């Protein structure tokens, strides 16, 4: 069984920063891709950022230059640094891991940007 646990969410003022973390545990042999998604209230879940095992990154246009993803497959952890946060970044942020043909999701962590 594989578990992903996100942490680091919270309430932050516009312009502030947060660092989200995702830790994988259980019977997962290798991690091919770490991804972070978000889902705002009433909206569809969207891809925010992802990083492959070779280090290739991909970001949504809305977060380029503000968010930075990292992944350590040996430690089975990923971080998402969120800078210059805006109210429109408010959402539940989810970590996803692709391992072989399988995808695993965390339960999500709430990020609220408000003054």
Secondary structure, 3 states (H helix, E strand, C coil): CEEEEEECCEEECCCCCEEEEEEEEECCCCCCEEEEEEECCCCCCEEEEEEECCCCEEECCCCCCCEEEEEECCCCEEEEEECCCCHHHCEEEEEEEEECCEEEECCCEEEEECC
